[in-house]
Amino acid sequence: MKKLVAIFMTILFVALSFTGFAGGRLDAIKKAGKLVVGTSPDYPPYEFPGPDGVTVGADIDFAQYIADALGVELVIEAFTFEAVLAAIAAGKIDIGIAGLDPTPERRSSMDFTDIYYNEANQMILIRKEDADSIKTLADFAGKKVGAQNGTLQQKLVEEQLPDSEMELVTLIPDGVMMLQTKKIDGLALASVVANGYTDTNPNLVVCESQFDYVSEGIAAGIPLGEPELLEFLNEIIAEVNEKGLFHEWIDKAVQISNEMNK
């Protein structure tokens, strides 16, 4: 009997050691003294390499605000966008903050916080020289349109531009370069991101017509089954929204990005 109890206790100890979150992920973060946030640093003004190569942006300021509220160190882990989603679902990171739309498909593999930023418009970036010939979504028929792999924009291109040829891109700056070098004819982007590129690239504009889509807004993603962490984050978001902090962080990030791209 004692042997069986010993075996059971060993199995239990190994299981708890493997998960590392017997008391919940929020407690584990506090005990570890660090908050691991995954992001895809190719999406200004949300997250992008700053002047010294360190990741900056509105989402990064948000992540730092959360870490400060917890009294822990912020650890940023960089992924491709698609890999951020996989890392959240697998529990490899504490939070995913990467301009995430809480779509029904994503909700099946992760939990989402309350909305911390509203971003209503989804646009298509085009070359200024093509603005007279590409005015409607129908005008993209037979043309190549880029979208980042795993994103909302990929889905919108698939559903609303069925007669176009979609080109998946891993990093947004690569997609912008493909547009400028005429390898694609349009690049699907969220409005704040698209406007950032038109502000610093006079040869780029947004198409007059935009995707038919009403966004819930932007939220952070966390692994499933972490109610304490979710409750804590929603309290932080309520504070951020009440103070209008994310809009300040967006303005700051836009200024940094524009200065870097002059």
Buried (B, 14 or more C-beta within 10 A) or exposed (E): EEEEEEEEEEEEEEEEEEEEBEEBBBEBBBEBEBBBBBBBBBBBBBBBBBEEEEBBBBBBBBBBBBBEBBEBEBBBBBBBBBBBBBBBBEBBBBBBBBBBBBBEEBEEBBBBBBBBBEBEBBBBBBBEEBBEEBEEBEBBEEBBBBBBBBBBBBBBBEEBBEEBBBBBBBBBBBBBBBBBEEEBBBBBBBBBBBBBBBEBBEEBBBBBBBBEBEBEBBBBBBBBEBEEBBEBBBEBBEEBBEEEBBBEBBEBBBEBBBEBEE
